[in-house]
Amino acid sequence: MKMRILDRAVKDLNHKDDEIRFAAVEFWVNNHHRKFADGIVMPESELKQKVLDIMREKGVRRKKLVGQLVDQLQPSSCTTS
């Protein structure tokens, strides 16, 4: 469940609706992600840097960075039930 919240927060950084995108930025800037990030291997500083990189970009470049980060957040031994 925690991973889904982080996943959605990353994807919302590229949402076409400005309000949703702004809420996602607020989620990251205000460090609300910390309570959900305890299960990921990526250091918090690296995660925040990647989110900042996403926020700086627009269009296709932002979409690509969002996809890359979503992939990196997925556990390598992910199983679906």
C-alpha positions in Angstrom: 0.0 0.0 0.0 2.8 2.4 0.9 4.5 1.8 -2.4 1.3 2.5 -4.3 1.0 5.9 -2.6 4.6 6.8 -3.5 4.0 5.5 -7.0 0.8 7.7 -7.4 2.6 10.7 -6.0 5.4 10.3 -8.6 2.9 9.8 -11.4 0.9 12.8 -10.3 3.9 15.0 -10.9 3.1 14.7 -14.6 -0.7 14.9 -14.3 -2.4 17.2 -16.8 -4.6 18.8 -14.1 -2.7 21.6 -12.4 -4.3 21.1 -9.0 -3.3 17.4 -8.9 0.2 18.2 -10.0 0.5 21.0 -7.4 -0.8 18.6 -4.7 1.9 16.1 -5.7 4.6 18.7 -5.6 3.3 19.8 -2.1 3.4 16.1 -1.0 7.2 15.9 -1.9 8.2 19.4 -0.8 6.5 19.1 2.6 8.2 15.7 3.2 4.9 13.8 3.5 6.6 11.0 1.5 8.8 10.1 4.5 6.2 8.1 6.3 5.7 6.0 3.1 9.4 5.6 2.1 10.7 3.4 4.8 10.5 0.3 2.6 12.4 1.5 -0.4 16.1 0.9 -0.9 16.8 4.3 -2.6 18.3 6.9 -0.2 16.0 9.8 0.6 18.4 12.4 -0.8 18.5 10.5 -4.1 14.7 10.2 -4.2 14.2 13.9 -3.5 16.8 14.8 -6.2 14.9 12.7 -8.7 11.6 14.4 -7.8 13.2 17.8 -8.1 14.6 16.9 -11.5 11.1 15.8 -12.6 9.6 19.1 -11.3 12.1 21.1 -13.4 11.2 19.4 -16.7 8.2 19.6 -18.9 6.5 17.5 -21.5 8.0 14.3 -22.8 11.1 14.7 -20.7 9.1 14.9 -17.5 7.0 11.9 -18.6 10.2 9.9 -19.2 11.7 10.8 -15.8 8.4 9.9 -14.1 8.4 6.5 -15.8 12.1 5.9 -14.8 11.5 6.8 -11.2 8.3 4.6 -11.0 10.4 1.7 -12.4 13.2 2.4 -9.9 10.8 2.4 -7.0 9.4 -1.1 -7.8 10.8 -3.9 -5.8 12.9 -6.2 -7.9 11.0 -9.2 -6.6 7.6 -7.8 -7.1 4.7 -10.3 -7.0 1.1 -9.5 -7.7 -1.8 -11.2 -6.0 
